[in-house]
């Protein structure tokens, strides 16, 4: 199996390189269940969080544990943007997104209950990897729609194109069929 070596703080990992579209592969970074990487990344990103940020916003699942660590380290609360509308949500705010890892449309949903926690506040988006920017764009749109101000984007890695608007700990390349990775 092809792999790609990464370092997060003092932690190293061999990421499997997996095909996500014909001829295009990514080094699959998945923090779920990896406490050591999540803690290292969260602590490092908390140090890079701009002082003016008042609240963190993160998409549901893979970046949730990262947002928790950044919240604990910074003292800033976090809000989770869900991937489905739940029956208990009050006036949900939704956006559709297609990410590079899913390839199919997904929904991003802010519970209306959390709108007041974003409106009038400076917000940082927290994600594990920013690649095509689809999720990032949808999150930005939700934040703007409810009256929040995007102040920062934090990610463990960017992927593919360089993203100067993202504060990241590293960058992952996209691999084409002609690339050779060991």
C-alpha positions in Angstrom: 0.0 0.0 0.0 1.2 3.5 -0.8 1.6 5.8 2.2 2.6 9.4 2.9 4.4 10.4 6.1 3.1 13.3 8.1 4.1 15.0 11.3 1.6 16.7 13.7 3.6 18.3 16.6 5.8 15.5 17.9 3.5 12.7 16.4 4.2 11.0 13.1 1.8 8.9 11.1 1.9 7.0 7.8 -1.2 7.9 6.0 -2.6 5.5 3.4 -2.9 7.0 -0.1 -6.4 6.2 -1.4 -8.1 6.9 -4.7 -11.0 9.4 -4.3 -11.7 9.9 -8.1 -10.4 8.2 -11.2 -6.7 9.1 -11.4 -6.7 11.2 -8.2 -5.6 9.9 -4.8 -5.2 11.6 -1.4 -3.2 10.8 1.8 -6.2 9.9 4.0 -5.9 11.8 7.3 -8.4 10.5 9.8 -8.2 11.6 13.5 -11.2 9.6 14.6 -10.0 7.4 17.5 -6.4 8.8 17.3 -6.2 10.6 20.7 -2.5 11.3 20.3 -2.8 13.1 17.0 -6.0 14.9 18.0 -4.4 16.3 21.2 -1.2 17.3 19.4 -3.1 19.0 16.6 -5.6 20.7 18.9 -3.0 22.1 21.2 -0.9 23.4 18.3 -3.9 25.0 16.6 -5.1 26.6 19.9 -1.8 28.5 20.1 -2.5 29.8 16.5 -6.1 30.9 17.3 -6.4 34.7 16.9 -7.3 36.4 20.1 -10.4 38.1 18.7 -12.1 34.8 17.9 -15.1 34.3 20.2 -16.6 31.0 19.0 -15.5 27.9 17.1 -17.6 26.3 14.4 -16.9 22.8 13.2 -18.5 20.4 10.8 -19.9 17.1 12.2 -17.8 14.1 12.8 -14.2 14.0 11.8 -13.2 17.5 13.2 -15.4 17.3 16.3 -12.7 16.0 18.6 -10.2 18.6 17.2 -12.7 21.4 18.0 -13.1 20.0 21.5 -9.4 20.1 22.2 -9.0 23.6 20.8 -12.0 24.7 22.9 -10.5 23.2 26.0 -7.1 24.8 25.4 -8.5 28.2 24.4 -11.6 28.5 26.6 -13.7 29.3 23.5 -17.0 27.5 23.0 -17.7 25.5 19.9 -20.7 24.8 17.8 -21.2 21.7 15.7 -22.7 22.0 12.2 -24.6 18.8 11.7 -25.0 16.8 8.5 -28.7 16.1 8.7 -31.7 18.0 10.0 -32.8 16.6 13.4 -36.4 16.6 14.6 -35.4 18.7 17.7 -33.8 21.5 15.7 -35.5 24.9 15.8 -35.5 26.8 12.4 -32.4 25.0 11.0 -30.1 26.9 8.6 -28.9 24.5 5.8 -26.4 24.5 3.0 -25.5 21.8 0.5 -21.9 20.8 -0.1 -19.9 18.3 -2.2 -16.6 17.4 -0.6 -13.7 15.7 -2.3 -13.9 12.7 0.1 -17.6 12.1 -0.3 -18.1 13.0 -4.0 -21.9 13.3 -3.4 -24.0 16.2 -2.1 -24.2 16.5 1.7 -26.2 18.8 3.9 -24.6 21.1 6.5 -27.1 22.2 9.1 -26.9 24.8 11.9 -29.6 24.4 14.6 -31.5 27.6 14.9 -30.9 27.3 18.7 -27.2 28.1 18.0 -27.7 31.1 15.7 -27.5 33.6 18.7 -24.1 32.1 19.6 -22.7 33.1 16.2 -24.7 36.3 15.3 -22.5 39.4 16.0 -19.5 37.2 17.0 -16.1 36.6 15.4 -16.0 33.0 14.4 -13.2 30.5 13.6 -13.9 27.5 11.4 -12.2 24.3 12.6 -11.7 21.4 10.2 -9.4 18.4 9.9 -8.5 18.9 6.2 -9.4 21.7 3.8 -9.1 20.4 0.2 -11.5 21.6 -2.5 -12.9 24.2 -0.2 -16.5 23.1 -0.6 -17.2 22.5 3.0 -15.3 25.6 4.0 -17.4 27.7 1.5 -20.7 26.3 2.8 -19.7 26.9 6.4 -18.7 30.5 5.6 -22.1 31.0 3.9 -23.9 29.7 7.0 -21.9 31.9 9.3 -22.5 35.0 7.1 -26.2 34.2 6.7 -26.8 34.2 10.4 -24.8 37.4 11.0 -21.4 36.0 12.2 -18.1 37.3 11.1 -15.4 34.8 9.9 -12.2 35.7 11.7 -10.1 32.6 11.0 -10.0 29.1 9.5 -7.9 26.4 11.3 -7.1 23.0 9.9 -4.6 20.3 10.6 -3.8 20.1 6.9 -4.6 21.8 3.6 -4.7 19.6 0.6 -4.2 20.1 -3.1 -4.0 23.8 -3.9 -2.3 26.1 -1.4 -4.8 27.9 0.8 -3.3 31.0 2.3 -6.6 31.9 4.1 -6.3 28.7 6.1 -4.0 28.4 9.2 -2.8 24.9 9.0 -0.1 22.7 10.6 0.9 21.1 7.2 0.0 20.5 3.6 -1.0 17.3 1.8 -0.4 16.9 -1.9 -3.0 15.4 -4.3 -1.5 12.3 -6.0 -2.1 11.7 -9.7 -1.7 8.2 -11.3 1.8 9.2 -12.5 3.0 10.0 -8.9 5.0 7.4 -7.1 4.6 7.3 -3.3 6.4 4.9 -1.0 
